[in-house]
Amino acid sequence: MSNKAAVNDLHGGLVNLETVPGHVAIIMDGNNRWAKQRGLPSAAGHKAGLESVRSVMRACAELKVEVLTLFAFSSENWRRPETEVSALMSLFLTALRHEVKKIHKNNFRLRVIGNRSRFSNKIQQGIIEAEKLTANNDGCTVVIAADYGGQWDIAQAAQSLAADVCAGKMELSDITEQSLQSRICLSDLPMPDLCIRTGGENRISNFLLWQMAYSELYFTDQYWPDFGRDQFFEAVANFQRRDRRFGRTSNEASDTSRKISSDNSEDMSA
């Protein structure tokens, strides 16, 4: 393997740049517990977590990951103490005003998914401006899931299809997995190959339920503020050791992979 095709991971091994996951989704968990261990308010944990976001984004650029989706604020997070929610909203607004300039400078494209209606007008406007500023960038797409829930995502897609049926734009029989997929958030992007969750919990907590049908799951006990480039590389290296079959046998999956590789080689030589 040439040096161009690999980079060192945490353990001095190699991460193969030719099999990097195209789309990585992350549940950033453990900010509160990280802060509590240090006798700090929860807001300090969320601020520390922002540095981990920067580190992982740099790692994605280094590995040429196409899409990074971050679970920043779930539909259920509104139930948290008012002071914590207020601190999170303040941090979100600050990031939209200041971090986005750095994101744009480094050629990242920003998108936000979720129910925006419950955010303040300032945050909603900040989202619009951030997406507009970075829309033409062609580097890694960074998706922020804010006031997002997988069940909400599927429900709003179903409502959209139902509205078209009622309006006579489509027949009931036209509702298929493919048509529902077309109304789901991120339908224009590749499905997540890898989902990472920090903080020691082994569940996906209503995150990208439709999109992660065949995602590889990676759980770590590390709190999100302690998760950076080395830990991200370790997760990618673990992913590359997986045998992804997508419902097929190992032999069938290998045959398909070889065919895709062969087809790609022919395309490149044409």
C-alpha beads as a LAMMPS data file, in Angstrom:
LAMMPS data file: protein, C-alpha beads

270 atoms
269 bonds

1 atom types
1 bond types

-500.0 500.0 xlo xhi
-500.0 500.0 ylo yhi
-500.0 500.0 zlo zhi

Masses

1 110.0

Atoms # bond

1 1 1 0.000 0.000 0.000
2 1 1 1.483 3.344 -1.021
3 1 1 1.839 6.261 1.351
4 1 1 -0.693 8.127 -0.746
5 1 1 -3.296 5.473 -0.028
6 1 1 -2.991 5.399 3.751
7 1 1 -2.434 7.521 6.844
8 1 1 -1.365 6.536 10.339
9 1 1 -4.087 5.942 12.896
10 1 1 -3.837 6.144 16.676
11 1 1 -2.014 2.830 17.039
12 1 1 0.530 3.430 14.284
13 1 1 -1.443 1.278 11.882
14 1 1 -2.911 2.391 8.593
15 1 1 -6.241 3.892 7.585
16 1 1 -6.815 3.021 3.941
17 1 1 -7.812 6.180 2.098
18 1 1 -9.368 4.076 -0.662
19 1 1 -12.055 2.639 1.661
20 1 1 -12.899 5.630 3.834
21 1 1 -16.628 5.818 4.709
22 1 1 -18.314 8.331 2.438
23 1 1 -20.773 9.479 5.101
24 1 1 -20.082 9.459 8.840
25 1 1 -22.819 10.289 11.356
26 1 1 -21.980 11.097 14.981
27 1 1 -24.078 11.200 18.141
28 1 1 -22.074 13.633 20.258
29 1 1 -22.848 12.394 23.771
30 1 1 -21.223 12.991 27.155
31 1 1 -20.782 16.769 27.347
32 1 1 -22.740 17.039 30.598
33 1 1 -20.925 14.172 32.302
34 1 1 -17.561 15.524 31.145
35 1 1 -18.371 18.858 32.787
36 1 1 -19.778 17.248 35.948
37 1 1 -16.586 15.237 36.472
38 1 1 -14.705 18.530 36.506
39 1 1 -17.138 20.400 38.723
40 1 1 -18.166 22.643 35.833
41 1 1 -21.603 23.748 34.597
42 1 1 -23.100 21.848 31.670
43 1 1 -22.480 24.826 29.370
44 1 1 -18.726 24.309 29.817
45 1 1 -19.066 20.764 28.502
46 1 1 -20.919 21.920 25.410
47 1 1 -18.286 24.591 24.736
48 1 1 -15.528 21.996 25.107
49 1 1 -17.437 19.771 22.708
50 1 1 -17.195 22.467 20.055
51 1 1 -13.424 21.928 19.882
52 1 1 -14.070 18.233 19.204
53 1 1 -16.332 19.257 16.327
54 1 1 -13.480 21.311 14.860
55 1 1 -11.027 18.434 15.291
56 1 1 -13.309 15.872 13.655
57 1 1 -14.066 18.217 10.773
58 1 1 -10.333 18.587 10.134
59 1 1 -9.991 14.792 10.234
60 1 1 -12.814 14.430 7.694
61 1 1 -11.070 16.878 5.379
62 1 1 -7.832 14.931 5.792
63 1 1 -9.504 11.619 4.942
64 1 1 -11.727 13.179 2.261
65 1 1 -14.971 12.058 3.928
66 1 1 -17.804 13.358 1.746
67 1 1 -20.468 13.923 4.419
68 1 1 -20.315 14.418 8.192
69 1 1 -23.648 14.533 10.033
70 1 1 -23.630 15.688 13.655
71 1 1 -26.538 15.134 16.065
72 1 1 -26.410 18.489 17.842
73 1 1 -29.885 18.821 19.362
74 1 1 -32.644 16.226 19.326
75 1 1 -36.400 16.750 19.418
76 1 1 -36.329 15.366 22.954
77 1 1 -33.620 17.772 24.156
78 1 1 -36.221 20.506 24.671
79 1 1 -37.122 18.593 27.856
80 1 1 -33.775 19.419 29.440
81 1 1 -33.487 22.149 32.112
82 1 1 -34.301 25.596 30.753
83 1 1 -30.871 26.937 31.673
84 1 1 -29.136 24.205 29.666
85 1 1 -31.412 24.650 26.641
86 1 1 -30.794 28.397 26.771
87 1 1 -27.026 27.833 26.886
88 1 1 -27.238 25.433 23.921
89 1 1 -29.243 27.920 21.874
90 1 1 -26.739 30.659 22.682
91 1 1 -23.854 28.401 21.622
92 1 1 -25.681 27.462 18.417
93 1 1 -26.216 31.115 17.518
94 1 1 -22.586 31.962 18.281
95 1 1 -21.411 29.096 16.078
96 1 1 -23.655 30.242 13.242
97 1 1 -22.236 33.760 13.478
98 1 1 -18.559 32.961 13.941
99 1 1 -17.684 29.310 13.215
100 1 1 -19.382 29.413 9.822
101 1 1 -16.819 31.910 8.547
102 1 1 -14.053 29.388 9.301
103 1 1 -16.126 26.603 7.768
104 1 1 -16.538 28.626 4.591
105 1 1 -12.842 29.517 4.466
106 1 1 -11.973 25.803 4.613
107 1 1 -14.384 24.904 1.782
108 1 1 -16.929 22.998 3.904
109 1 1 -20.591 23.134 2.925
110 1 1 -23.066 23.485 5.793
111 1 1 -26.613 22.144 5.961
112 1 1 -29.058 22.010 8.843
113 1 1 -31.848 19.432 9.096
114 1 1 -34.702 19.292 11.578
115 1 1 -37.772 21.263 12.594
116 1 1 -36.601 24.878 12.531
117 1 1 -39.904 26.404 13.617
118 1 1 -39.153 26.209 17.346
119 1 1 -35.881 28.126 17.049
120 1 1 -35.710 31.894 17.543
121 1 1 -35.908 34.148 14.519
122 1 1 -32.204 34.980 14.970
123 1 1 -31.227 31.315 14.815
124 1 1 -33.487 30.623 11.839
125 1 1 -31.995 33.576 9.970
126 1 1 -28.492 32.488 10.959
127 1 1 -29.134 29.035 9.491
128 1 1 -30.340 30.509 6.210
129 1 1 -27.325 32.811 5.928
130 1 1 -24.852 30.035 6.825
131 1 1 -26.281 27.646 4.247
132 1 1 -26.306 30.368 1.597
133 1 1 -22.704 31.393 2.329
134 1 1 -21.345 27.845 1.992
135 1 1 -23.713 26.517 -0.694
136 1 1 -21.174 26.558 -3.517
137 1 1 -18.305 24.977 -1.577
138 1 1 -17.290 21.542 -2.843
139 1 1 -15.496 20.096 0.177
140 1 1 -17.008 17.931 2.900
141 1 1 -20.704 18.565 3.539
142 1 1 -21.295 19.100 7.261
143 1 1 -24.888 18.417 8.279
144 1 1 -26.120 19.681 11.637
145 1 1 -29.174 17.812 12.945
146 1 1 -30.908 20.330 15.219
147 1 1 -34.385 19.822 16.711
148 1 1 -34.226 16.603 14.725
149 1 1 -35.755 13.196 15.363
150 1 1 -35.821 10.156 13.108
151 1 1 -39.510 9.546 13.780
152 1 1 -40.309 13.176 12.938
153 1 1 -38.306 12.790 9.722
154 1 1 -40.295 9.753 8.586
155 1 1 -43.610 11.320 9.641
156 1 1 -43.006 14.544 7.694
157 1 1 -42.045 12.501 4.626
158 1 1 -45.264 10.471 4.941
159 1 1 -47.320 13.654 5.322
160 1 1 -45.733 15.074 2.175
161 1 1 -46.676 11.984 0.171
162 1 1 -50.188 11.911 1.649
163 1 1 -50.699 15.551 0.649
164 1 1 -49.772 14.703 -2.949
165 1 1 -52.227 11.777 -2.957
166 1 1 -55.020 14.016 -1.638
167 1 1 -54.206 16.620 -4.305
168 1 1 -54.367 14.001 -7.033
169 1 1 -50.678 14.392 -7.904
170 1 1 -49.971 10.701 -7.280
171 1 1 -51.787 7.441 -6.614
172 1 1 -51.738 5.545 -3.333
173 1 1 -49.927 2.725 -5.127
174 1 1 -47.144 5.173 -5.986
175 1 1 -46.064 5.272 -2.347
176 1 1 -43.049 2.988 -2.211
177 1 1 -39.790 2.783 -0.316
178 1 1 -38.223 4.829 -3.092
179 1 1 -40.843 7.592 -3.050
180 1 1 -40.671 7.839 0.746
181 1 1 -36.884 7.959 0.543
182 1 1 -37.158 10.939 -1.800
183 1 1 -38.941 12.961 0.912
184 1 1 -36.632 11.989 3.784
185 1 1 -34.001 14.457 4.984
186 1 1 -30.665 14.004 3.187
187 1 1 -32.288 12.079 0.325
188 1 1 -29.792 13.668 -2.076
189 1 1 -26.777 12.476 -0.082
190 1 1 -25.301 8.984 0.371
191 1 1 -26.617 6.948 3.283
192 1 1 -24.385 6.944 6.386
193 1 1 -21.762 4.218 6.208
194 1 1 -20.671 4.647 9.825
195 1 1 -22.426 5.963 12.926
196 1 1 -20.258 6.838 15.916
197 1 1 -21.690 7.385 19.385
198 1 1 -19.583 8.696 22.229
199 1 1 -20.410 8.703 25.940
200 1 1 -20.788 4.989 26.638
201 1 1 -24.422 4.510 25.552
202 1 1 -25.185 1.738 23.047
203 1 1 -28.246 3.085 21.250
204 1 1 -29.023 5.451 18.361
205 1 1 -31.628 7.574 20.192
206 1 1 -34.018 8.409 17.345
207 1 1 -31.212 9.535 15.025
208 1 1 -31.489 8.998 11.240
209 1 1 -33.702 5.933 11.710
210 1 1 -34.475 5.554 8.006
211 1 1 -31.032 6.495 6.743
212 1 1 -29.071 4.125 8.994
213 1 1 -30.717 0.878 7.887
214 1 1 -27.299 -0.567 6.969
215 1 1 -24.887 1.725 8.792
216 1 1 -22.063 0.231 10.808
217 1 1 -22.330 1.252 14.475
218 1 1 -19.320 2.208 16.594
219 1 1 -19.714 2.922 20.309
220 1 1 -17.054 4.369 22.586
221 1 1 -17.002 5.180 26.303
222 1 1 -15.135 8.430 25.688
223 1 1 -17.106 11.598 26.304
224 1 1 -17.496 13.845 23.293
225 1 1 -15.072 16.582 24.503
226 1 1 -12.356 13.877 24.689
227 1 1 -13.015 12.653 21.140
228 1 1 -10.699 14.075 18.484
229 1 1 -8.669 13.233 15.398
230 1 1 -6.967 10.123 16.799
231 1 1 -10.228 8.697 18.117
232 1 1 -11.964 9.423 14.816
233 1 1 -9.189 7.631 12.906
234 1 1 -9.536 4.669 15.268
235 1 1 -13.274 4.494 14.524
236 1 1 -12.613 4.616 10.763
237 1 1 -9.948 1.891 11.053
238 1 1 -12.462 -0.255 12.964
239 1 1 -15.031 0.362 10.220
240 1 1 -12.546 -0.789 7.583
241 1 1 -12.188 -4.147 9.343
242 1 1 -15.935 -4.814 9.078
243 1 1 -17.471 -7.216 6.544
244 1 1 -20.381 -5.272 5.052
245 1 1 -22.775 -7.672 3.309
246 1 1 -26.035 -5.667 2.962
247 1 1 -28.113 -8.834 3.291
248 1 1 -25.890 -10.919 0.995
249 1 1 -23.486 -13.702 1.847
250 1 1 -19.795 -12.870 2.227
251 1 1 -18.998 -14.379 -1.187
252 1 1 -21.772 -12.433 -2.909
253 1 1 -20.673 -9.189 -1.245
254 1 1 -17.060 -9.802 -2.285
255 1 1 -18.109 -10.549 -5.866
256 1 1 -20.130 -7.329 -5.987
257 1 1 -17.241 -5.312 -4.542
258 1 1 -14.864 -6.781 -7.127
259 1 1 -17.314 -5.978 -9.930
260 1 1 -17.705 -2.374 -8.728
261 1 1 -13.933 -2.048 -8.455
262 1 1 -13.497 -3.480 -11.946
263 1 1 -16.163 -1.204 -13.400
264 1 1 -14.576 1.820 -11.765
265 1 1 -11.165 0.865 -13.196
266 1 1 -12.650 0.555 -16.673
267 1 1 -14.341 3.928 -16.309
268 1 1 -11.068 5.546 -15.255
269 1 1 -9.169 4.036 -18.184
270 1 1 -11.828 4.926 -20.754

Bonds

1 1 1 2
2 1 2 3
3 1 3 4
4 1 4 5
5 1 5 6
6 1 6 7
7 1 7 8
8 1 8 9
9 1 9 10
10 1 10 11
11 1 11 12
12 1 12 13
13 1 13 14
14 1 14 15
15 1 15 16
16 1 16 17
17 1 17 18
18 1 18 19
19 1 19 20
20 1 20 21
21 1 21 22
22 1 22 23
23 1 23 24
24 1 24 25
25 1 25 26
26 1 26 27
27 1 27 28
28 1 28 29
29 1 29 30
30 1 30 31
31 1 31 32
32 1 32 33
33 1 33 34
34 1 34 35
35 1 35 36
36 1 36 37
37 1 37 38
38 1 38 39
39 1 39 40
40 1 40 41
41 1 41 42
42 1 42 43
43 1 43 44
44 1 44 45
45 1 45 46
46 1 46 47
47 1 47 48
48 1 48 49
49 1 49 50
50 1 50 51
51 1 51 52
52 1 52 53
53 1 53 54
54 1 54 55
55 1 55 56
56 1 56 57
57 1 57 58
58 1 58 59
59 1 59 60
60 1 60 61
61 1 61 62
62 1 62 63
63 1 63 64
64 1 64 65
65 1 65 66
66 1 66 67
67 1 67 68
68 1 68 69
69 1 69 70
70 1 70 71
71 1 71 72
72 1 72 73
73 1 73 74
74 1 74 75
75 1 75 76
76 1 76 77
77 1 77 78
78 1 78 79
79 1 79 80
80 1 80 81
81 1 81 82
82 1 82 83
83 1 83 84
84 1 84 85
85 1 85 86
86 1 86 87
87 1 87 88
88 1 88 89
89 1 89 90
90 1 90 91
91 1 91 92
92 1 92 93
93 1 93 94
94 1 94 95
95 1 95 96
96 1 96 97
97 1 97 98
98 1 98 99
99 1 99 100
100 1 100 101
101 1 101 102
102 1 102 103
103 1 103 104
104 1 104 105
105 1 105 106
106 1 106 107
107 1 107 108
108 1 108 109
109 1 109 110
110 1 110 111
111 1 111 112
112 1 112 113
113 1 113 114
114 1 114 115
115 1 115 116
116 1 116 117
117 1 117 118
118 1 118 119
119 1 119 120
120 1 120 121
121 1 121 122
122 1 122 123
123 1 123 124
124 1 124 125
125 1 125 126
126 1 126 127
127 1 127 128
128 1 128 129
129 1 129 130
130 1 130 131
131 1 131 132
132 1 132 133
133 1 133 134
134 1 134 135
135 1 135 136
136 1 136 137
137 1 137 138
138 1 138 139
139 1 139 140
140 1 140 141
141 1 141 142
142 1 142 143
143 1 143 144
144 1 144 145
145 1 145 146
146 1 146 147
147 1 147 148
148 1 148 149
149 1 149 150
150 1 150 151
151 1 151 152
152 1 152 153
153 1 153 154
154 1 154 155
155 1 155 156
156 1 156 157
157 1 157 158
158 1 158 159
159 1 159 160
160 1 160 161
161 1 161 162
162 1 162 163
163 1 163 164
164 1 164 165
165 1 165 166
166 1 166 167
167 1 167 168
168 1 168 169
169 1 169 170
170 1 170 171
171 1 171 172
172 1 172 173
173 1 173 174
174 1 174 175
175 1 175 176
176 1 176 177
177 1 177 178
178 1 178 179
179 1 179 180
180 1 180 181
181 1 181 182
182 1 182 183
183 1 183 184
184 1 184 185
185 1 185 186
186 1 186 187
187 1 187 188
188 1 188 189
189 1 189 190
190 1 190 191
191 1 191 192
192 1 192 193
193 1 193 194
194 1 194 195
195 1 195 196
196 1 196 197
197 1 197 198
198 1 198 199
199 1 199 200
200 1 200 201
201 1 201 202
202 1 202 203
203 1 203 204
204 1 204 205
205 1 205 206
206 1 206 207
207 1 207 208
208 1 208 209
209 1 209 210
210 1 210 211
211 1 211 212
212 1 212 213
213 1 213 214
214 1 214 215
215 1 215 216
216 1 216 217
217 1 217 218
218 1 218 219
219 1 219 220
220 1 220 221
221 1 221 222
222 1 222 223
223 1 223 224
224 1 224 225
225 1 225 226
226 1 226 227
227 1 227 228
228 1 228 229
229 1 229 230
230 1 230 231
231 1 231 232
232 1 232 233
233 1 233 234
234 1 234 235
235 1 235 236
236 1 236 237
237 1 237 238
238 1 238 239
239 1 239 240
240 1 240 241
241 1 241 242
242 1 242 243
243 1 243 244
244 1 244 245
245 1 245 246
246 1 246 247
247 1 247 248
248 1 248 249
249 1 249 250
250 1 250 251
251 1 251 252
252 1 252 253
253 1 253 254
254 1 254 255
255 1 255 256
256 1 256 257
257 1 257 258
258 1 258 259
259 1 259 260
260 1 260 261
261 1 261 262
262 1 262 263
263 1 263 264
264 1 264 265
265 1 265 266
266 1 266 267
267 1 267 268
268 1 268 269
269 1 269 270
